[in-house]
Amino acid sequence: MVHDLLVITPDEVDALLAEGAPLRLLDVRTADAWAADESMARGATRISPDRPVSSAAALALPRHEWLVAYCA
């Protein structure tokens, strides 16, 4: 099943978080990129960019949350 993807700005993420929206940040950088800089956005969950669906399922991420992926 393919879902429509939306683009969201960091300011929009901040506003949604401030409103208490059900939102989860996902760090989807490659293993090499993540190892080179282990910093991560506050509250983010690391998942594999190669297997995002199975990674999210393995972590039992809540289905009612918006998932916001970043890789920068």
PDB file of N, H, CA, C and O in Angstrom:
ATOM      1  N   MET A   1       0.856  -1.179   0.000  1.00  0.00           N
ATOM      2  CA  MET A   1       0.000   0.000   0.000  1.00  0.00           C
ATOM      3  C   MET A   1       0.898   1.238   0.000  1.00  0.00           C
ATOM      4  O   MET A   1       1.802   1.344   0.829  1.00  0.00           O
ATOM      5  N   VAL A   2       0.663   2.151  -0.900  1.00  0.00           N
ATOM      6  H   VAL A   2      -0.072   2.064  -1.573  1.00  0.00           H
ATOM      7  CA  VAL A   2       1.427   3.392  -0.991  1.00  0.00           C
ATOM      8  C   VAL A   2       0.554   4.537  -0.487  1.00  0.00           C
ATOM      9  O   VAL A   2      -0.606   4.675  -0.874  1.00  0.00           O
ATOM     10  N   HIS A   3       1.136   5.346   0.377  1.00  0.00           N
ATOM     11  H   HIS A   3       2.079   5.234   0.692  1.00  0.00           H
ATOM     12  CA  HIS A   3       0.432   6.506   0.907  1.00  0.00           C
ATOM     13  C   HIS A   3       1.011   7.764   0.294  1.00  0.00           C
ATOM     14  O   HIS A   3       2.178   7.794  -0.099  1.00  0.00           O
ATOM     15  N   ASP A   4       0.198   8.795   0.213  1.00  0.00           N
ATOM     16  H   ASP A   4      -0.749   8.771   0.532  1.00  0.00           H
ATOM     17  CA  ASP A   4       0.698  10.076  -0.262  1.00  0.00           C
ATOM     18  C   ASP A   4       1.706  10.628   0.733  1.00  0.00           C
ATOM     19  O   ASP A   4       1.510  10.523   1.944  1.00  0.00           O
ATOM     20  N   LEU A   5       2.768  11.206   0.232  1.00  0.00           N
ATOM     21  H   LEU A   5       2.927  11.291  -0.751  1.00  0.00           H
ATOM     22  CA  LEU A   5       3.780  11.816   1.074  1.00  0.00           C
ATOM     23  C   LEU A   5       3.568  13.316   1.093  1.00  0.00           C
ATOM     24  O   LEU A   5       3.216  13.920   0.079  1.00  0.00           O
ATOM     25  N   LEU A   6       3.782  13.903   2.240  1.00  0.00           N
ATOM     26  H   LEU A   6       4.068  13.413   3.064  1.00  0.00           H
ATOM     27  CA  LEU A   6       3.660  15.345   2.402  1.00  0.00           C
ATOM     28  C   LEU A   6       5.023  15.895   2.795  1.00  0.00           C
ATOM     29  O   LEU A   6       5.818  15.208   3.438  1.00  0.00           O
ATOM     30  N   VAL A   7       5.285  17.122   2.410  1.00  0.00           N
ATOM     31  H   VAL A   7       4.640  17.679   1.888  1.00  0.00           H
ATOM     32  CA  VAL A   7       6.506  17.804   2.831  1.00  0.00           C
ATOM     33  C   VAL A   7       6.124  18.753   3.954  1.00  0.00           C
ATOM     34  O   VAL A   7       5.135  19.481   3.864  1.00  0.00           O
ATOM     35  N   ILE A   8       6.919  18.734   5.009  1.00  0.00           N
ATOM     36  H   ILE A   8       7.722  18.143   5.083  1.00  0.00           H
ATOM     37  CA  ILE A   8       6.639  19.570   6.170  1.00  0.00           C
ATOM     38  C   ILE A   8       7.934  20.277   6.569  1.00  0.00           C
ATOM     39  O   ILE A   8       9.010  19.678   6.530  1.00  0.00           O
ATOM     40  N   THR A   9       7.831  21.523   6.944  1.00  0.00           N
ATOM     41  H   THR A   9       6.958  22.009   6.976  1.00  0.00           H
ATOM     42  CA  THR A   9       9.019  22.294   7.328  1.00  0.00           C
ATOM     43  C   THR A   9       9.315  22.094   8.810  1.00  0.00           C
ATOM     44  O   THR A   9       8.434  21.698   9.573  1.00  0.00           O
ATOM     45  N   PRO A  10      10.554  22.366   9.219  1.00  0.00           N
ATOM     46  CA  PRO A  10      10.871  22.281  10.646  1.00  0.00           C
ATOM     47  C   PRO A  10       9.978  23.187  11.500  1.00  0.00           C
ATOM     48  O   PRO A  10       9.599  22.804  12.607  1.00  0.00           O
ATOM     49  N   ASP A  11       9.640  24.375  11.008  1.00  0.00           N
ATOM     50  H   ASP A  11       9.948  24.686  10.109  1.00  0.00           H
ATOM     51  CA  ASP A  11       8.759  25.272  11.759  1.00  0.00           C
ATOM     52  C   ASP A  11       7.370  24.660  11.936  1.00  0.00           C
ATOM     53  O   ASP A  11       6.753  24.799  12.992  1.00  0.00           O
ATOM     54  N   GLU A  12       6.883  23.982  10.892  1.00  0.00           N
ATOM     55  H   GLU A  12       7.384  23.870  10.034  1.00  0.00           H
ATOM     56  CA  GLU A  12       5.580  23.320  10.997  1.00  0.00           C
ATOM     57  C   GLU A  12       5.624  22.164  11.989  1.00  0.00           C
ATOM     58  O   GLU A  12       4.665  21.941  12.727  1.00  0.00           O
ATOM     59  N   VAL A  13       6.725  21.432  12.009  1.00  0.00           N
ATOM     60  H   VAL A  13       7.505  21.612  11.409  1.00  0.00           H
ATOM     61  CA  VAL A  13       6.894  20.357  12.992  1.00  0.00           C
ATOM     62  C   VAL A  13       6.870  20.941  14.402  1.00  0.00           C
ATOM     63  O   VAL A  13       6.179  20.427  15.281  1.00  0.00           O
ATOM     64  N   ASP A  14       7.625  22.014  14.613  1.00  0.00           N
ATOM     65  H   ASP A  14       8.187  22.432  13.899  1.00  0.00           H
ATOM     66  CA  ASP A  14       7.642  22.664  15.927  1.00  0.00           C
ATOM     67  C   ASP A  14       6.246  23.093  16.351  1.00  0.00           C
ATOM     68  O   ASP A  14       5.856  22.889  17.501  1.00  0.00           O
ATOM     69  N   ALA A  15       5.490  23.685  15.432  1.00  0.00           N
ATOM     70  H   ALA A  15       5.807  23.851  14.498  1.00  0.00           H
ATOM     71  CA  ALA A  15       4.134  24.140  15.746  1.00  0.00           C
ATOM     72  C   ALA A  15       3.233  22.961  16.101  1.00  0.00           C
ATOM     73  O   ALA A  15       2.464  23.043  17.059  1.00  0.00           O
ATOM     74  N   LEU A  16       3.314  21.885  15.358  1.00  0.00           N
ATOM     75  H   LEU A  16       3.939  21.818  14.580  1.00  0.00           H
ATOM     76  CA  LEU A  16       2.504  20.703  15.655  1.00  0.00           C
ATOM     77  C   LEU A  16       2.869  20.101  17.006  1.00  0.00           C
ATOM     78  O   LEU A  16       1.991  19.709  17.775  1.00  0.00           O
ATOM     79  N   LEU A  17       4.172  20.028  17.294  1.00  0.00           N
ATOM     80  H   LEU A  17       4.885  20.347  16.670  1.00  0.00           H
ATOM     81  CA  LEU A  17       4.597  19.504  18.591  1.00  0.00           C
ATOM     82  C   LEU A  17       4.106  20.396  19.729  1.00  0.00           C
ATOM     83  O   LEU A  17       3.686  19.894  20.771  1.00  0.00           O
ATOM     84  N   ALA A  18       4.157  21.714  19.535  1.00  0.00           N
ATOM     85  H   ALA A  18       4.499  22.121  18.688  1.00  0.00           H
ATOM     86  CA  ALA A  18       3.686  22.652  20.553  1.00  0.00           C
ATOM     87  C   ALA A  18       2.188  22.492  20.803  1.00  0.00           C
ATOM     88  O   ALA A  18       1.713  22.713  21.917  1.00  0.00           O
ATOM     89  N   GLU A  19       1.447  22.107  19.760  1.00  0.00           N
ATOM     90  H   GLU A  19       1.833  21.927  18.855  1.00  0.00           H
ATOM     91  CA  GLU A  19       0.006  21.884  19.892  1.00  0.00           C
ATOM     92  C   GLU A  19      -0.319  20.530  20.515  1.00  0.00           C
ATOM     93  O   GLU A  19      -1.471  20.253  20.850  1.00  0.00           O
ATOM     94  N   GLY A  20       0.701  19.692  20.667  1.00  0.00           N
ATOM     95  H   GLY A  20       1.637  19.917  20.394  1.00  0.00           H
ATOM     96  CA  GLY A  20       0.469  18.364  21.219  1.00  0.00           C
ATOM     97  C   GLY A  20      -0.041  17.365  20.185  1.00  0.00           C
ATOM     98  O   GLY A  20      -0.653  16.361  20.548  1.00  0.00           O
ATOM     99  N   ALA A  21       0.202  17.628  18.911  1.00  0.00           N
ATOM    100  H   ALA A  21       0.700  18.444  18.617  1.00  0.00           H
ATOM    101  CA  ALA A  21      -0.234  16.722  17.851  1.00  0.00           C
ATOM    102  C   ALA A  21       0.473  15.373  18.006  1.00  0.00           C
ATOM    103  O   ALA A  21       1.625  15.325  18.439  1.00  0.00           O
ATOM    104  N   PRO A  22      -0.199  14.290  17.660  1.00  0.00           N
ATOM    105  CA  PRO A  22       0.428  12.966  17.732  1.00  0.00           C
ATOM    106  C   PRO A  22       1.433  12.802  16.595  1.00  0.00           C
ATOM    107  O   PRO A  22       1.069  12.384  15.496  1.00  0.00           O
ATOM    108  N   LEU A  23       2.678  13.126  16.858  1.00  0.00           N
ATOM    109  H   LEU A  23       2.973  13.466  17.751  1.00  0.00           H
ATOM    110  CA  LEU A  23       3.702  13.188  15.830  1.00  0.00           C
ATOM    111  C   LEU A  23       4.970  12.525  16.343  1.00  0.00           C
ATOM    112  O   LEU A  23       5.372  12.749  17.485  1.00  0.00           O
ATOM    113  N   ARG A  24       5.591  11.723  15.520  1.00  0.00           N
ATOM    114  H   ARG A  24       5.265  11.540  14.592  1.00  0.00           H
ATOM    115  CA  ARG A  24       6.856  11.087  15.890  1.00  0.00           C
ATOM    116  C   ARG A  24       7.892  11.393  14.823  1.00  0.00           C
ATOM    117  O   ARG A  24       7.644  11.206  13.632  1.00  0.00           O
ATOM    118  N   LEU A  25       9.056  11.866  15.257  1.00  0.00           N
ATOM    119  H   LEU A  25       9.258  12.018  16.225  1.00  0.00           H
ATOM    120  CA  LEU A  25      10.174  12.126  14.354  1.00  0.00           C
ATOM    121  C   LEU A  25      10.937  10.825  14.135  1.00  0.00           C
ATOM    122  O   LEU A  25      11.217  10.091  15.083  1.00  0.00           O
ATOM    123  N   LEU A  26      11.269  10.547  12.877  1.00  0.00           N
ATOM    124  H   LEU A  26      11.041  11.143  12.107  1.00  0.00           H
ATOM    125  CA  LEU A  26      12.023   9.351  12.529  1.00  0.00           C
ATOM    126  C   LEU A  26      13.327   9.749  11.870  1.00  0.00           C
ATOM    127  O   LEU A  26      13.331  10.431  10.845  1.00  0.00           O
ATOM    128  N   ASP A  27      14.432   9.324  12.456  1.00  0.00           N
ATOM    129  H   ASP A  27      14.429   8.771  13.288  1.00  0.00           H
ATOM    130  CA  ASP A  27      15.752   9.546  11.876  1.00  0.00           C
ATOM    131  C   ASP A  27      15.988   8.400  10.898  1.00  0.00           C
ATOM    132  O   ASP A  27      16.171   7.257  11.317  1.00  0.00           O
ATOM    133  N   VAL A  28      15.985   8.694   9.603  1.00  0.00           N
ATOM    134  H   VAL A  28      15.836   9.623   9.263  1.00  0.00           H
ATOM    135  CA  VAL A  28      16.131   7.660   8.584  1.00  0.00           C
ATOM    136  C   VAL A  28      17.444   7.782   7.816  1.00  0.00           C
ATOM    137  O   VAL A  28      17.532   7.381   6.655  1.00  0.00           O
ATOM    138  N   ARG A  29      18.454   8.335   8.465  1.00  0.00           N
ATOM    139  H   ARG A  29      18.382   8.661   9.408  1.00  0.00           H
ATOM    140  CA  ARG A  29      19.765   8.415   7.819  1.00  0.00           C
ATOM    141  C   ARG A  29      20.346   7.013   7.650  1.00  0.00           C
ATOM    142  O   ARG A  29      20.006   6.095   8.396  1.00  0.00           O
ATOM    143  N   THR A  30      21.221   6.861   6.665  1.00  0.00           N
ATOM    144  H   THR A  30      21.498   7.607   6.059  1.00  0.00           H
ATOM    145  CA  THR A  30      21.907   5.586   6.490  1.00  0.00           C
ATOM    146  C   THR A  30      22.772   5.304   7.716  1.00  0.00           C
ATOM    147  O   THR A  30      23.081   6.213   8.487  1.00  0.00           O
ATOM    148  N   ALA A  31      23.156   4.055   7.891  1.00  0.00           N
ATOM    149  H   ALA A  31      22.906   3.317   7.265  1.00  0.00           H
ATOM    150  CA  ALA A  31      23.985   3.675   9.037  1.00  0.00           C
ATOM    151  C   ALA A  31      25.302   4.448   9.039  1.00  0.00           C
ATOM    152  O   ALA A  31      25.768   4.882  10.092  1.00  0.00           O
ATOM    153  N   ASP A  32      25.901   4.622   7.857  1.00  0.00           N
ATOM    154  H   ASP A  32      25.522   4.270   7.001  1.00  0.00           H
ATOM    155  CA  ASP A  32      27.168   5.363   7.765  1.00  0.00           C
ATOM    156  C   ASP A  32      26.983   6.828   8.147  1.00  0.00           C
ATOM    157  O   ASP A  32      27.797   7.382   8.886  1.00  0.00           O
ATOM    158  N   ALA A  33      25.934   7.454   7.657  1.00  0.00           N
ATOM    159  H   ALA A  33      25.272   7.004   7.057  1.00  0.00           H
ATOM    160  CA  ALA A  33      25.679   8.863   7.980  1.00  0.00           C
ATOM    161  C   ALA A  33      25.382   9.027   9.467  1.00  0.00           C
ATOM    162  O   ALA A  33      25.836   9.987  10.090  1.00  0.00           O
ATOM    163  N   TRP A  34      24.628   8.099  10.033  1.00  0.00           N
ATOM    164  H   TRP A  34      24.259   7.319   9.527  1.00  0.00           H
ATOM    165  CA  TRP A  34      24.291   8.184  11.448  1.00  0.00           C
ATOM    166  C   TRP A  34      25.534   7.971  12.310  1.00  0.00           C
ATOM    167  O   TRP A  34      25.721   8.662  13.311  1.00  0.00           O
ATOM    168  N   ALA A  35      26.380   7.020  11.926  1.00  0.00           N
ATOM    169  H   ALA A  35      26.228   6.458  11.112  1.00  0.00           H
ATOM    170  CA  ALA A  35      27.608   6.742  12.682  1.00  0.00           C
ATOM    171  C   ALA A  35      28.573   7.918  12.646  1.00  0.00           C
ATOM    172  O   ALA A  35      29.310   8.151  13.604  1.00  0.00           O
ATOM    173  N   ALA A  36      28.570   8.661  11.541  1.00  0.00           N
ATOM    174  H   ALA A  36      27.971   8.472  10.763  1.00  0.00           H
ATOM    175  CA  ALA A  36      29.463   9.811  11.404  1.00  0.00           C
ATOM    176  C   ALA A  36      29.028  10.970  12.304  1.00  0.00           C
ATOM    177  O   ALA A  36      29.851  11.805  12.679  1.00  0.00           O
ATOM    178  N   ASP A  37      27.752  11.022  12.647  1.00  0.00           N
ATOM    179  H   ASP A  37      27.083  10.343  12.342  1.00  0.00           H
ATOM    180  CA  ASP A  37      27.210  12.085  13.503  1.00  0.00           C
ATOM    181  C   ASP A  37      26.049  11.498  14.292  1.00  0.00           C
ATOM    182  O   ASP A  37      24.918  11.454  13.809  1.00  0.00           O
ATOM    183  N   GLU A  38      26.331  11.055  15.486  1.00  0.00           N
ATOM    184  H   GLU A  38      27.250  11.091  15.879  1.00  0.00           H
ATOM    185  CA  GLU A  38      25.320  10.365  16.285  1.00  0.00           C
ATOM    186  C   GLU A  38      24.285  11.294  16.913  1.00  0.00           C
ATOM    187  O   GLU A  38      23.418  10.829  17.652  1.00  0.00           O
ATOM    188  N   SER A  39      24.358  12.593  16.637  1.00  0.00           N
ATOM    189  H   SER A  39      25.062  12.971  16.036  1.00  0.00           H
ATOM    190  CA  SER A  39      23.336  13.488  17.171  1.00  0.00           C
ATOM    191  C   SER A  39      22.012  13.183  16.475  1.00  0.00           C
ATOM    192  O   SER A  39      21.976  12.744  15.325  1.00  0.00           O
ATOM    193  N   MET A  40      20.933  13.427  17.204  1.00  0.00           N
ATOM    194  H   MET A  40      20.963  13.783  18.138  1.00  0.00           H
ATOM    195  CA  MET A  40      19.612  13.129  16.678  1.00  0.00           C
ATOM    196  C   MET A  40      18.643  14.169  17.220  1.00  0.00           C
ATOM    197  O   MET A  40      18.839  14.700  18.314  1.00  0.00           O
ATOM    198  N   ALA A  41      17.600  14.459  16.456  1.00  0.00           N
ATOM    199  H   ALA A  41      17.440  14.028  15.567  1.00  0.00           H
ATOM    200  CA  ALA A  41      16.587  15.400  16.922  1.00  0.00           C
ATOM    201  C   ALA A  41      15.980  14.882  18.229  1.00  0.00           C
ATOM    202  O   ALA A  41      15.774  13.680  18.392  1.00  0.00           O
ATOM    203  N   ARG A  42      15.702  15.789  19.140  1.00  0.00           N
ATOM    204  H   ARG A  42      15.870  16.765  19.007  1.00  0.00           H
ATOM    205  CA  ARG A  42      15.139  15.409  20.443  1.00  0.00           C
ATOM    206  C   ARG A  42      13.841  14.626  20.247  1.00  0.00           C
ATOM    207  O   ARG A  42      12.924  15.080  19.563  1.00  0.00           O
ATOM    208  N   GLY A  43      13.783  13.454  20.854  1.00  0.00           N
ATOM    209  H   GLY A  43      14.529  13.085  21.410  1.00  0.00           H
ATOM    210  CA  GLY A  43      12.592  12.626  20.783  1.00  0.00           C
ATOM    211  C   GLY A  43      12.480  11.765  19.543  1.00  0.00           C
ATOM    212  O   GLY A  43      11.495  11.045  19.377  1.00  0.00           O
ATOM    213  N   ALA A  44      13.481  11.824  18.660  1.00  0.00           N
ATOM    214  H   ALA A  44      14.281  12.408  18.794  1.00  0.00           H
ATOM    215  CA  ALA A  44      13.422  11.057  17.410  1.00  0.00           C
ATOM    216  C   ALA A  44      13.670   9.574  17.661  1.00  0.00           C
ATOM    217  O   ALA A  44      14.315   9.180  18.632  1.00  0.00           O
ATOM    218  N   THR A  45      13.138   8.776  16.758  1.00  0.00           N
ATOM    219  H   THR A  45      12.614   9.096  15.969  1.00  0.00           H
ATOM    220  CA  THR A  45      13.338   7.333  16.768  1.00  0.00           C
ATOM    221  C   THR A  45      14.135   6.971  15.530  1.00  0.00           C
ATOM    222  O   THR A  45      13.805   7.416  14.431  1.00  0.00           O
ATOM    223  N   ARG A  46      15.170   6.176  15.690  1.00  0.00           N
ATOM    224  H   ARG A  46      15.438   5.815  16.583  1.00  0.00           H
ATOM    225  CA  ARG A  46      16.013   5.774  14.557  1.00  0.00           C
ATOM    226  C   ARG A  46      15.412   4.540  13.904  1.00  0.00           C
ATOM    227  O   ARG A  46      15.137   3.549  14.581  1.00  0.00           O
ATOM    228  N   ILE A  47      15.204   4.593  12.585  1.00  0.00           N
ATOM    229  H   ILE A  47      15.427   5.397  12.035  1.00  0.00           H
ATOM    230  CA  ILE A  47      14.768   3.417  11.848  1.00  0.00           C
ATOM    231  C   ILE A  47      15.609   3.285  10.582  1.00  0.00           C
ATOM    232  O   ILE A  47      16.198   4.256  10.105  1.00  0.00           O
ATOM    233  N   SER A  48      15.653   2.084  10.056  1.00  0.00           N
ATOM    234  H   SER A  48      15.175   1.296  10.444  1.00  0.00           H
ATOM    235  CA  SER A  48      16.446   1.812   8.864  1.00  0.00           C
ATOM    236  C   SER A  48      15.782   2.409   7.623  1.00  0.00           C
ATOM    237  O   SER A  48      14.595   2.178   7.391  1.00  0.00           O
ATOM    238  N   PRO A  49      16.534   3.177   6.818  1.00  0.00           N
ATOM    239  CA  PRO A  49      15.957   3.698   5.581  1.00  0.00           C
ATOM    240  C   PRO A  49      15.777   2.600   4.531  1.00  0.00           C
ATOM    241  O   PRO A  49      15.017   2.767   3.578  1.00  0.00           O
ATOM    242  N   ASP A  50      16.474   1.485   4.706  1.00  0.00           N
ATOM    243  H   ASP A  50      17.092   1.349   5.480  1.00  0.00           H
ATOM    244  CA  ASP A  50      16.369   0.383   3.757  1.00  0.00           C
ATOM    245  C   ASP A  50      15.125  -0.474   3.996  1.00  0.00           C
ATOM    246  O   ASP A  50      14.615  -1.111   3.075  1.00  0.00           O
ATOM    247  N   ARG A  51      14.641  -0.481   5.245  1.00  0.00           N
ATOM    248  H   ARG A  51      15.055   0.037   5.993  1.00  0.00           H
ATOM    249  CA  ARG A  51      13.470  -1.281   5.611  1.00  0.00           C
ATOM    250  C   ARG A  51      12.566  -0.485   6.540  1.00  0.00           C
ATOM    251  O   ARG A  51      12.344  -0.901   7.678  1.00  0.00           O
ATOM    252  N   PRO A  52      12.035   0.658   6.084  1.00  0.00           N
ATOM    253  CA  PRO A  52      11.278   1.524   6.991  1.00  0.00           C
ATOM    254  C   PRO A  52      10.009   0.885   7.552  1.00  0.00           C
ATOM    255  O   PRO A  52       9.700   1.063   8.730  1.00  0.00           O
ATOM    256  N   VAL A  53       9.283   0.156   6.739  1.00  0.00           N
ATOM    257  H   VAL A  53       9.534   0.012   5.782  1.00  0.00           H
ATOM    258  CA  VAL A  53       8.022  -0.424   7.213  1.00  0.00           C
ATOM    259  C   VAL A  53       8.296  -1.508   8.250  1.00  0.00           C
ATOM    260  O   VAL A  53       7.671  -1.522   9.311  1.00  0.00           O
ATOM    261  N   SER A  54       9.226  -2.419   7.952  1.00  0.00           N
ATOM    262  H   SER A  54       9.733  -2.408   7.091  1.00  0.00           H
ATOM    263  CA  SER A  54       9.515  -3.482   8.913  1.00  0.00           C
ATOM    264  C   SER A  54      10.186  -2.916  10.167  1.00  0.00           C
ATOM    265  O   SER A  54       9.963  -3.426  11.265  1.00  0.00           O
ATOM    266  N   SER A  55      11.006  -1.869  10.016  1.00  0.00           N
ATOM    267  H   SER A  55      11.187  -1.455   9.124  1.00  0.00           H
ATOM    268  CA  SER A  55      11.625  -1.234  11.185  1.00  0.00           C
ATOM    269  C   SER A  55      10.562  -0.603  12.085  1.00  0.00           C
ATOM    270  O   SER A  55      10.603  -0.755  13.306  1.00  0.00           O
ATOM    271  N   ALA A  56       9.619   0.102  11.477  1.00  0.00           N
ATOM    272  H   ALA A  56       9.586   0.226  10.485  1.00  0.00           H
ATOM    273  CA  ALA A  56       8.541   0.724  12.251  1.00  0.00           C
ATOM    274  C   ALA A  56       7.683  -0.340  12.923  1.00  0.00           C
ATOM    275  O   ALA A  56       7.280  -0.175  14.074  1.00  0.00           O
ATOM    276  N   ALA A  57       7.401  -1.425  12.216  1.00  0.00           N
ATOM    277  H   ALA A  57       7.728  -1.560  11.281  1.00  0.00           H
ATOM    278  CA  ALA A  57       6.595  -2.508  12.792  1.00  0.00           C
ATOM    279  C   ALA A  57       7.324  -3.170  13.949  1.00  0.00           C
ATOM    280  O   ALA A  57       6.712  -3.483  14.970  1.00  0.00           O
ATOM    281  N   ALA A  58       8.631  -3.388  13.799  1.00  0.00           N
ATOM    282  H   ALA A  58       9.128  -3.133  12.970  1.00  0.00           H
ATOM    283  CA  ALA A  58       9.415  -4.016  14.864  1.00  0.00           C
ATOM    284  C   ALA A  58       9.438  -3.161  16.126  1.00  0.00           C
ATOM    285  O   ALA A  58       9.499  -3.688  17.237  1.00  0.00           O
ATOM    286  N   LEU A  59       9.391  -1.852  15.955  1.00  0.00           N
ATOM    287  H   LEU A  59       9.341  -1.424  15.053  1.00  0.00           H
ATOM    288  CA  LEU A  59       9.368  -0.942  17.103  1.00  0.00           C
ATOM    289  C   LEU A  59       7.958  -0.719  17.641  1.00  0.00           C
ATOM    290  O   LEU A  59       7.773  -0.031  18.645  1.00  0.00           O
ATOM    291  N   ALA A  60       6.967  -1.300  16.971  1.00  0.00           N
ATOM    292  H   ALA A  60       7.117  -1.858  16.155  1.00  0.00           H
ATOM    293  CA  ALA A  60       5.564  -1.157  17.367  1.00  0.00           C
ATOM    294  C   ALA A  60       5.172   0.314  17.498  1.00  0.00           C
ATOM    295  O   ALA A  60       4.543   0.715  18.478  1.00  0.00           O
ATOM    296  N   LEU A  61       5.552   1.115  16.495  1.00  0.00           N
ATOM    297  H   LEU A  61       6.062   0.789  15.699  1.00  0.00           H
ATOM    298  CA  LEU A  61       5.191   2.532  16.516  1.00  0.00           C
ATOM    299  C   LEU A  61       3.668   2.668  16.472  1.00  0.00           C
ATOM    300  O   LEU A  61       3.006   1.963  15.711  1.00  0.00           O
ATOM    301  N   PRO A  62       3.111   3.564  17.279  1.00  0.00           N
ATOM    302  CA  PRO A  62       1.655   3.731  17.292  1.00  0.00           C
ATOM    303  C   PRO A  62       1.122   4.108  15.917  1.00  0.00           C
ATOM    304  O   PRO A  62       1.691   4.963  15.238  1.00  0.00           O
ATOM    305  N   ARG A  63       0.041   3.477  15.510  1.00  0.00           N
ATOM    306  H   ARG A  63      -0.421   2.783  16.061  1.00  0.00           H
ATOM    307  CA  ARG A  63      -0.531   3.709  14.185  1.00  0.00           C
ATOM    308  C   ARG A  63      -1.288   5.028  14.095  1.00  0.00           C
ATOM    309  O   ARG A  63      -1.590   5.484  12.992  1.00  0.00           O
ATOM    310  N   HIS A  64      -1.597   5.642  15.211  1.00  0.00           N
ATOM    311  H   HIS A  64      -1.352   5.272  16.107  1.00  0.00           H
ATOM    312  CA  HIS A  64      -2.364   6.895  15.179  1.00  0.00           C
ATOM    313  C   HIS A  64      -1.472   8.132  15.098  1.00  0.00           C
ATOM    314  O   HIS A  64      -1.980   9.251  15.022  1.00  0.00           O
ATOM    315  N   GLU A  65      -0.153   7.947  15.113  1.00  0.00           N
ATOM    316  H   GLU A  65       0.259   7.038  15.174  1.00  0.00           H
ATOM    317  CA  GLU A  65       0.759   9.093  15.052  1.00  0.00           C
ATOM    318  C   GLU A  65       1.154   9.416  13.612  1.00  0.00           C
ATOM    319  O   GLU A  65       1.250   8.532  12.761  1.00  0.00           O
ATOM    320  N   TRP A  66       1.380  10.708  13.363  1.00  0.00           N
ATOM    321  H   TRP A  66       1.302  11.426  14.055  1.00  0.00           H
ATOM    322  CA  TRP A  66       1.990  11.131  12.107  1.00  0.00           C
ATOM    323  C   TRP A  66       3.465  10.787  12.218  1.00  0.00           C
ATOM    324  O   TRP A  66       4.085  11.039  13.251  1.00  0.00           O
ATOM    325  N   LEU A  67       4.024  10.222  11.179  1.00  0.00           N
ATOM    326  H   LEU A  67       3.520  10.017  10.340  1.00  0.00           H
ATOM    327  CA  LEU A  67       5.441   9.902  11.147  1.00  0.00           C
ATOM    328  C   LEU A  67       6.153  10.895  10.251  1.00  0.00           C
ATOM    329  O   LEU A  67       5.853  11.002   9.062  1.00  0.00           O
ATOM    330  N   VAL A  68       7.113  11.631  10.835  1.00  0.00           N
ATOM    331  H   VAL A  68       7.357  11.545  11.801  1.00  0.00           H
ATOM    332  CA  VAL A  68       7.863  12.649  10.111  1.00  0.00           C
ATOM    333  C   VAL A  68       9.308  12.171  10.017  1.00  0.00           C
ATOM    334  O   VAL A  68      10.026  12.125  11.015  1.00  0.00           O
ATOM    335  N   ALA A  69       9.723  11.816   8.801  1.00  0.00           N
ATOM    336  H   ALA A  69       9.139  11.853   7.989  1.00  0.00           H
ATOM    337  CA  ALA A  69      11.059  11.287   8.582  1.00  0.00           C
ATOM    338  C   ALA A  69      12.020  12.396   8.176  1.00  0.00           C
ATOM    339  O   ALA A  69      11.668  13.292   7.410  1.00  0.00           O
ATOM    340  N   TYR A  70      13.235  12.322   8.699  1.00  0.00           N
ATOM    341  H   TYR A  70      13.522  11.594   9.322  1.00  0.00           H
ATOM    342  CA  TYR A  70      14.276  13.266   8.274  1.00  0.00           C
ATOM    343  C   TYR A  70      15.581  12.512   8.070  1.00  0.00           C
ATOM    344  O   TYR A  70      15.803  11.455   8.660  1.00  0.00           O
ATOM    345  N   CYS A  71      16.431  13.065   7.235  1.00  0.00           N
ATOM    346  H   CYS A  71      16.251  13.924   6.755  1.00  0.00           H
ATOM    347  CA  CYS A  71      17.717  12.414   6.967  1.00  0.00           C
ATOM    348  C   CYS A  71      18.861  13.412   6.896  1.00  0.00           C
ATOM    349  O   CYS A  71      19.947  13.058   6.438  1.00  0.00           O
ATOM    350  N   ALA A  72      18.659  14.615   7.324  1.00  0.00           N
ATOM    351  H   ALA A  72      17.777  14.903   7.696  1.00  0.00           H
ATOM    352  CA  ALA A  72      19.719  15.622   7.247  1.00  0.00           C
ATOM    353  C   ALA A  72      20.407  15.806   8.580  1.00  0.00           C
ATOM    354  O   ALA A  72      21.325  16.618   8.695  1.00  0.00           O
TER     355      ALA A  72
END
